[in-house]
Amino acid sequence: MTTSFLQFTEEKLGQAEKTELDAHFESLLARADCTKNWTEKILRQTEVLLQPNPSARVEEFLYEKLDRKVPSRVTNGELLAQYMTEAANDFGPGTPYGKTLIKVGETERRLGAAERDFIHSASINFLTPLRNFLEGDWRTISKERRILQNRRLDLDACKARLKKAKAAEAKAAAEHELRLTQTEFDRQAEVTRLLLEGISSTHVNHLRCLHEFVESQTNYYAQCYQYMLELQKQLGRFSGTFVGNAESTSPLPAATSPPAVAAATLPAVPTIPVVPTIVGVPNTVAESVLNPNEVKPPASGTRKARVLYDYEAADSTELALLADEMITVYSLPGMDPDWLIGERGNQKGKVPVTYLELLS
């Protein structure tokens, strides 16, 4: 060890020669270092993606080091769902706001459960293999590289002693020692080379894990999209009943109050009187307005709209929609601004504005 240290010091001071590794070996070393550095960065950032809370990450790290099971933690979506449900119970689950809170809370709970499944899948299929490489294969490679470095220092020290030897016996002893250290160096270089070449297998394994991570993430976002689409349909079906609810403490809007922006840009039929809708009270005027035999489009100025999502009609007054189809839409006085009248050929009925892209 003393000889190796002396050789290392002299190399740093430029007072000793150094055995250089071949270009292929240096390339393998550089590739291994690059793999290790990027694997660490990807691992750390993926951990941040899955668990943004740094305190929670530290806690999970300590549990793993102690080889103990990480306690189950409520996701943000599940906690939000709990708050919404409790708020709905306080406000009244039968009120419009309470009903909506319950519906949204149920969806947030499903989103939270989907997030939990995604985190679990990503941790097993992606984070664990990356961590195993850093804590297993890379540590072995680092250990063998240190041994190789010591063997090289011993070899160069023997070369230096052989150059300094003057007597025949000293030269013979130095040559014998050089042959032994050269053999040890070559053997260790081969061991290290095999480990470094194994980085290619590591890349193949990480590529497979990356595909599994993308698949898990795709399934997670597809679930979230489906849940939100279902929620949007549910809210669209009964959002019209919230307008003018008898339990509301705010006064009904006057007939002259400005309508919503989406409806303001559409022509209105001026001959229909405005009658506020009260939940549980029949509205004969509104019902007659939505009768396909009696509702007539304006003479001019109707607009085209592209349907963004599929929509299933809740009753005979509504028009079912298919994504990407084109329909004609217009507004009627007294209508909920979240709804329009839509026409497709001989079919017509109410359609939710949120499902449409109004075209000029």
N, C-alpha and C positions, 0 to 999 in steps of 0.2 A: 504494500500500500504506500510505503514511504517512497519507493522508486517511482510508482505511478504518479504520486503527487509532485515529485520533483520534475518528472517529465512534463506534466501538465503545466507547471509553472514556467518552465523554460520555453515551452511552445507559446504561451501567452506573451512572453517577453521577446519572442522571435529568436531565441538562442538554440532551438532544437528543431530538427526536421519532423514532419508529421506524415504518417502513412495515409494517403487519400483513398477513399472508397471509390469504386467504379461508378460511372454516371448512372447506370440502371439502379444501383443500390441507393444512390442519393435521390433518384426520382421516387423510389418506393418510400423513402423516409419522408420526403416532402408531401407525398400523397397521404400518408398516414397522419401526419400532423394536421393537414388540411381537413381530413375526415373528422379527426377528434375535435378540432376547434368549431367546425360548423355543426357537428352533432350536439355539442354543448349549447350553442346558441339556439338551435332549433328546439332542443329539449326545454330550456328555460322559458322561451317565449311561448311554447305550447302549454306549459304549466300556467303561465300568466293568462293565456286565453281561456283555459278551462277553469281556473280559479283566480279571478282578479284580485281578491282580498289577500294582501301579503301576510297578514297575521294568520289567516287560515292555512296558507301554504306552509308557513313555518311549523304550525301545529301538525299538519299532515306529515311533514318531513321528520319531525321528532317521533311521531308514532311509528313511522317506517323504520327508523334507526333502532327503536326499542323493540322492533318486531311485534308490535301490537296492532290490533285492528283499529282503523280510523273510525271514530264514531260517525254515525249517520248525521248529516247536516241538512237542514231545510233549505231548499233553493229560494232565491229571491222571488220567483214566480209563485211558489207555493205559499210563501209568507204574504205576498200581496193578495193572493186568493183568500187567505184566512182573514185579512183585514177587511176585504170587500164583503165577505159573507157576514162578518160581525156588524159592519156598518149597515148592511141591508136589513138585518134583524132589528137594529135600533131605529132606522128610518121607517120600517114597515115593509115586509117582503111583498106586500100586495100593491105598493105604490109603484108608479112607473120607474122612479129612480131605484127603488129597492129591487124590483124585478131585473133591471138592467145590471145592477151591481152583482146580483146572483149569477146571471148568465155570464158576465165577463169574468167573475171569480172562478166559475167552473172551468172556463177556458184557460185562465192563468194557471190553475192547478194542473191541468193537462200539459200545458207548456213546461211547467216546472218538472213534472215527471219525465217528460221527453228529454229535458236538459240533463236530468240525473242519469238517465240511460246512456245518453251520448257521452257524458263525462266518464262513466264507468267503462264503456266500450273503448273510448280513445285511450284511457289510461292503460288498459290491458293490452290492446293491440298495437299501440304506437309508442307511448311513453316507456313502458316496461322494456321492450327490446332496445331502445336507445340507451336507457339507463344501464341495462345489462352489458352492453358493449363498453360503456365508459368504466364501469366498475369491475368488469371481468376481462375481456379481451385486451382492452387498452392498457390495463395495469400489467398484464403479462408482457405485452409488447414493450412497455416502458422499462420493466425489470430486465428483460433480455438486452435491450439497448444499452442500459447502464453496464451490464456485464461485458458487452462488446466493446464499449468505450474503455473499460479497464484493461481488457485484453489487448487493445490497440496500443494503449499507453505502455503496457509491459513489453510489447513487441518493439516499439520505437526505442524504449530504454535499452533493450538488448542490442539493437542496431547501433546505438550510440556507444555502448561499451565495447562492441566489436571494433569500432573505428579507433577507439582510444587504446585498445590492447596492443602492446609492443612485443612482449615475449611470446614464444610459440605456444607454451602451455596456456597462457592467458587467452590467446586467440582460439585455441582448440576448445577451451571451456566456454568461451563466449559464443562460438559457432554452435556447440551442442545446445546451449541454452536458447539460442535464437531459433534452432529447429523446433524445439519443444513449444516455445511461445508462438511460433508461426502456426504450428498444428492446432494449438488451442484457439488461436485467433480465427483460423479458417473454419473450424468446427462451429464456433460461436456465430460467425458471420452467416453460415448456412442456416443455423437455427433461427436467427433473426430475420433472414431473408424469407424463409417459409412463412413466418408469422406476418411479415409485411405484405406478402403476396395474398394472404388471407383477407386483406382489406377488400378485395374484389368480391368475395363471398359476403362480406359485411354489407357492401352496397346493394347486392341482390336482395339480401334479407330486409334491409331498410326500405328498399323499393316496394317490396310486397307489403310491408307494414304501412307504408305511405298510401298505397291503394286502399287498404282496409280503413285507414283514417278518413280518406276522402269519402268512401262509401258510408261510413258512420255519420259523417257530417252532412252528406247529401240526404240520408234518411231522416236526420234530425230536422233539417230545414224544410223538407217535404212535409213532415208531420206538423211542424209549426204553421206552414202555409195552409194546410188542410184544416187545422183547428181554427185558424183565424177566418178562413173562408166560410166555414160553417157558422161561426159566430156572427159574421157580417150578414149572412142570410137570415139568421134567427132575429137579429136586431131589425133588419129591414122589414120583416113580416109584421112586427107589431109596433114599429116606431110611429106609424100614423095614428095609433090609438092614444098616444101620449099628448097630442095636440089638444088643448082645451079640456084636459082632464078635470073632472069636477072637484078632485081633491087638491088641485093646484091653488095656491094662495095668490098668484099673480093674475091680473085682469087679462081677458082675452084681447088680442090685438084688434085694432079698428080696421075697417075695410080699406081705409086710405093709407094704412101703414105700409112702408116699402117692403116688397117681397124679397126672398133670397136672391142672390146674384144669379144662380143658375136659372131660376124661373123668370127673372126680370128680363132676360134676353130673349124670351120666347113670347110669341103673340098670344093673347088671351081672348077667349070668347066673352064679349061684354054683356051678353043677355042673361047670364046665369046669376041669380042673387047669391049673396054671401050669407051662409048659415053656418055658425060654429058647430063643430062636432063635439058631442058630449058622450063619454064612454057609457054604454048601457042604454042610451036613448036613441031611438031610430031617427035617422035623418033622411026624410023622403026626398028632399031636393038633391042631396049628395048621391043618394042611391040612383035617382033618375039621371043624374049627370053621368054616372059611370055605366049606364045602360048602353051597350054598343049600338043599339038601334036608334038612340036619341042623341048621343054625343056626335057632334060634327066638327071637323077640324076647321080652323080659320081659313078664310078664302085665300090668304097669301101669308108668306112668312114662316111657314113651318120649317123645322130644322131636322137635319139628319143626325143620327147618333150611332156610334159604334158600341156594341155591348162588350163590356170588359170581362164579365164572369157569367157563368150559367146562373140562372135564377128560376126557382120553382115557385109558381104562383100559389099563394096561400088560399085563394078562393076565386070565385068566378069574376070578381071585379078587377083582378090583376092579370097581367100578361106574362106568361112564361118566356124566359129569354135563354138564348144560346150564345155562348162566347163568340165574339168576332162577327156576329151578324149585324146588318144595318137595319135600323128601324126609323120611322118618322115620329117625332115627339112634339108636344106643345103643352101649354099650361092652361088651367082653368081658374077663374077667380075663386078664392076661398079654399083652394087646395093647400094641403100641407106642402111647404116649399121643398121638402125632401122627396116629393113624388111628382111625376109627370104623367100625361096620357101618352101611351105609345101605340103605334099602329104598325101592323105587319100584314099587308094584303087586306083581307076582310076581317082580320082579328084586331082587337084593340082592348086596352085595359090599363090600369095603373102600373107604373114601373118605378123602381127606386132610382133616384138620381145618382147614388154612389156606384151603381153598376154600369154607368154610361160614360162615354166620352163624347161630349157635344161637339159637333163639327160645324164650321161656318158655312 
